[in-house]
Amino acid sequence: MIRERERQAASGLGMLLILLSLMLFTGYAFVEAIRLQSPLAVVVAILFEIALILALCGLFVVNPNEGRVLQLFGDYRGTVKDPGLRWANPFFTKKRISQRIRNFESAHLKVNDTDGNPIDIAAVVVWRVVDTAEAVFEVDDFENYVKVQSEAAVRNLATRYPYDAHIDGHLSLRGSTAEVAKDLKHEIQERLAKAGVEVIEARLSHLAYASEIASAMLRRQQAGAIIAARQKIVEGAVGMVDMALELLAKSQHVQLDEERKAAMVSNLLVVLCADREAQPVVNTGSLYQ
């Protein structure tokens, strides 16, 4: 693998001043050569002027958080990262590589989770280039490589987790966002390391059941919520009935046998656990009729 080698380039401002001074001097020498009618001096002045113009092509600008990959006839000669106006051999090719932080959001992908349920999933990946040589020489197009490999990692991640965990303590895409994001970042980083790319953050940006099963899964979630709510209601109702019996026993105002206690417990549970308001019934008879 080709590793990045940082290269120090000459100051472009200083080289510009030197080249402009030499061009002025060469222009003056050219005029003098014509005045003296010296063909050899004229040719030398012209050639020297052409060389100076060619040398001006070696000037280039390096922006902050940017690298310039230098190549000489296909041979890697280093990367210039010092910002400012710089000068290097005019025969060097100088490829600009941004090292700024970038965002990539994948398309909405339809995949099956570990339970076989079709889901729509998408992710956001925050990344930057840390090794310009690897980004240029190890892959053909590192930006497209980031896109393709990130989407492949998201697809692979979705197949390892269920959408929802039906057992307490199990990881799921919807309920374990921190663990899933950590796993996704690790997998994407492994895929992009060879391209000189560092993954700063990766997280899911969209997660939903596919349209063909969304309504069925919604009813399933609603049923689970209703069951959980009913369980809480029953637990509370039993506690209230127990408290009522205990208070009646302490007060000793009303003596109830076991049959009457059972009837009262039944009535209280019906009232407390009903999904609508109870309709009162006025008993005009005796206590037991």
Protein Blocks (a to p, Z undefined) as FASTA:
>chain_A
ZZddddddddfklmmmmmmmmmmmmmmmmmmmmmnopaklmmmmmmmmmmmmmmmmmgcc
ddehiacdddeehiacbjcfbgcjddddfkbccddddfbdcdddddddddddfkopacdd
ddddddddfblklmmmmpmblmlmmmmmmmmmmmmmmmmpcfbdcbghiacfklmmmlmm
mmmmmmmmmmmmmnopacfbdcdfbdcddfklmmmmmmmmmmmmmmmmmmmmmmmmmmmm
mmmmmmmmmnomaccdfklmmmmmmmmmmmmmpcbdcdddddfbdfkZZ
